[in-house]
Amino acid sequence: MKFFIDTADVAEIRELNDTGLVDGVTTNPSLIMKSGRDIIDVTKEICGIVKGPVSAEVTATDYEGMMKEAKVLAKIAKNICIKLPLTMDGLKACKALTDKGHQTNVTLCFSANQALLAAKAGATYVSPFIGRLDDQGLDGMELIEEIRTIFDNYDFKTQILAASIRTVNHVKEAALIGADVITAPPATLKALVKHPLTDKGLSDFLADWAKTGQKISK
Ligand code: E4P
């Protein structure tokens, strides 16, 4: 399973990328707004830090506008993945961009049928939003299961990018179902390493080690 970070915060990206556990980055207009930076500048900086795909989202809602914006975004760096909304125009742009050899991420997916369309449009990734479905009292993880089954039934190559991840349990459940990628905020990714028994075990070992008076490296 690949791990993408869902942020446009360069300091956070740098810190997590140094762990070697990061496979890519996803951004969206809200995250760019939160960064307070120019979309081109910040995206270029992110593409320089992370080797894997960096999703940059178009903001036009019509096909022509999306294609124009995609051209600008694609010029930022080789690892740009063009993020498009799950609308008819977005799917049309996805097909055209995929045919031209670009990586594409079809976002704002809330149903299995929408995911099926994204796969038929040749998307590299489709992003079902788990947390936002849970917020509505629905089961986001059920959607991941449905998409996994459909994609496996027809051997679609589009990767399931479980998005709107809010908890460490979301990560575990998405992994159990077989999502190809998760994208999560830095805090959620950092929380994956935490376990109270790890902390306690480590502090017990260190206390006993101190009693030996030994040092491994002199
Ligand atoms: C995905 O690509 C989106 O940027 C993101 O996961 C949305 O998450 P949110 O619902 O927490 O805003």
Residues whose N, C-alpha, C, O or C-beta is under 5 A from the ligand:
A	BS01	E4P	D6 T26 T27 N28 S127 G131 R132 A163 S164 I165 T183
